Amino acid sequence: MKVLGIDLGEARIGLAVSDDLGMLAHPLETIAVKQTDPIKRIQEVVTRDKITRIILGLPRNMDGTYGPAAEKTRAFAEKLKAAVPCEIQLWDERLTSVAAQRALHESGRNVKQSRPVIDQVAAQMILQGWLDSQAM
C-alpha cells in the first residue's frame, strides 16, 4: 500500500509519500502552484509511484469548525477525485504547519532555509498521523 500525503496551500502544495510497508512517511516534493498545474503533477506522481490512496490535509479551526480554507480543500478534493484512480481521504491537519516549522527550526534551519521544504514536512506530518492511526 503506497499512500500520498498532501498539504494544500495557496502558493505551494507539499507532497509526502509512504514507504512500501505503509509505516513511515517521507517528504517528496513541493509544487509551486503558479508554475505547475497541481492536479496534473499529482496525477503523474500517482501513476509513477503506484499510489493507492491520497490523504489530503483538511484545515480546521482550533474549535473544530471549518472555515473558507476547508471549503477550498474540499473543492480541490473533488477535482482530484475526477483525475486520479485512487481513494482520497480528508484528514485533520490542525497545527501541522506550525509543527513543521518548529521541527525545521530545531534542526537548525531558519525561515528562509525552511521555505522550500516546509510544505513537504507538513505533508509528511499529515501522512504520518494517518499512518499511525491505521496501525492501532
C-alpha positions as CSV (number, residue, x, y, z in Angstrom):
1,M,0.0,0.0,0.0
2,K,1.6,3.3,-1.1
3,V,0.0,6.4,0.2
4,L,0.4,10.1,-0.8
5,G,0.0,12.9,1.7
6,I,-0.9,16.4,0.6
7,D,-0.6,19.7,2.4
8,L,-2.6,22.1,0.2
9,G,-1.6,25.8,0.2
10,E,-2.4,28.8,-1.9
11,A,1.1,29.2,-3.3
12,R,2.7,25.8,-2.7
13,I,1.5,22.2,-2.2
14,G,3.6,19.8,-0.2
15,L,3.7,16.1,-1.1
16,A,4.9,13.2,1.1
17,V,4.8,9.5,0.3
18,S,4.7,6.4,2.5
19,D,7.2,3.6,2.4
20,D,6.2,0.4,0.7
21,L,5.1,-1.1,4.1
22,G,2.8,1.9,4.8
23,M,4.6,2.6,8.1
24,L,6.7,5.7,7.5
25,A,6.0,9.0,5.7
26,H,8.8,10.7,3.7
27,P,8.9,14.3,2.2
28,L,8.6,14.1,-1.6
29,E,8.3,17.4,-3.3
30,T,6.8,20.9,-3.3
31,I,4.6,22.0,-6.2
32,A,4.7,25.7,-7.0
33,V,1.0,26.4,-7.9
34,K,1.7,29.3,-10.2
35,Q,4.3,27.4,-12.2
36,T,2.8,23.9,-12.3
37,D,-0.7,22.5,-12.7
38,P,-1.0,20.7,-9.3
39,I,-3.7,18.2,-10.5
40,K,-1.5,17.2,-13.5
41,R,1.6,16.9,-11.3
42,I,-0.3,14.8,-8.7
43,Q,-1.6,12.5,-11.5
44,E,2.0,12.0,-12.6
45,V,3.1,11.1,-9.0
46,V,0.2,8.8,-8.5
47,T,1.0,6.9,-11.7
48,R,4.8,6.9,-11.2
49,D,4.7,5.7,-7.6
50,K,1.6,3.5,-7.9
51,I,-0.3,5.4,-5.2
52,T,-3.4,3.5,-3.8
53,R,-4.7,6.3,-1.5
54,I,-4.3,10.0,-1.0
55,I,-4.5,11.7,2.4
56,L,-5.4,15.4,1.9
57,G,-5.0,17.7,4.9
58,L,-8.2,19.4,5.8
59,P,-7.8,22.6,7.7
60,R,-9.9,23.1,10.8
61,N,-10.2,25.9,13.3
62,M,-8.9,25.1,16.8
63,D,-12.5,24.8,18.0
64,G,-13.1,22.1,15.4
65,T,-15.2,24.2,13.0
66,Y,-14.4,24.5,9.3
67,G,-13.7,27.8,7.5
68,P,-13.1,29.0,4.0
69,A,-9.8,27.1,3.6
70,A,-11.6,23.9,4.3
71,E,-14.1,24.6,1.5
72,K,-11.2,25.3,-0.9
73,T,-9.7,21.9,0.2
74,R,-13.0,20.1,-0.4
75,A,-13.3,21.7,-3.9
76,F,-9.7,20.6,-4.7
77,A,-10.5,17.1,-3.5
78,E,-13.5,16.9,-5.9
79,K,-11.3,18.0,-8.8
80,L,-8.6,15.5,-7.8
81,K,-11.2,12.6,-7.5
82,A,-12.0,13.2,-11.2
83,A,-8.4,13.0,-12.2
84,V,-6.9,10.0,-10.2
85,P,-7.9,6.4,-9.8
86,C,-7.3,6.1,-6.1
87,E,-9.3,6.9,-3.0
88,I,-9.0,10.4,-1.5
89,Q,-9.4,10.9,2.3
90,L,-9.6,14.2,4.1
91,W,-7.5,14.3,7.3
92,D,-7.4,16.9,10.1
93,E,-4.3,19.0,9.7
94,R,-4.5,21.3,12.6
95,L,-1.1,22.7,13.6
96,T,0.9,20.7,11.1
97,S,2.5,23.8,9.5
98,V,3.4,25.1,13.0
99,A,4.8,21.7,14.0
100,A,6.7,21.5,10.7
101,Q,8.2,25.0,11.2
102,R,9.2,24.1,14.7
103,A,10.9,20.8,13.6
104,L,12.8,22.6,10.9
105,H,13.9,25.3,13.3
106,E,15.0,22.7,15.8
107,S,17.1,21.1,13.1
108,G,19.0,24.3,12.6
109,R,17.1,25.8,9.6
110,N,15.9,29.4,9.6
111,V,12.7,30.6,8.0
112,K,14.4,31.3,4.7
113,Q,16.1,27.9,4.6
114,S,12.8,26.2,5.6
115,R,10.6,27.8,2.9
116,P,11.4,25.3,0.1
117,V,10.6,22.2,2.2
118,I,8.1,23.3,4.9
119,D,5.1,22.2,2.8
120,Q,6.7,18.8,2.3
121,V,7.3,18.4,6.0
122,A,3.7,19.4,6.8
123,A,2.5,16.8,4.2
124,Q,4.8,14.3,5.9
125,M,3.2,15.1,9.3
126,I,-0.3,14.8,7.9
127,L,0.5,11.5,6.3
128,Q,2.4,10.1,9.3
129,G,-0.6,11.0,11.6
130,W,-2.9,9.0,9.3
131,L,-0.4,6.1,9.0
132,D,-0.1,5.9,12.8
133,S,-3.9,5.9,13.2
134,Q,-4.1,2.9,10.8
135,A,-1.6,0.9,12.9
136,M,-3.8,1.0,16.1
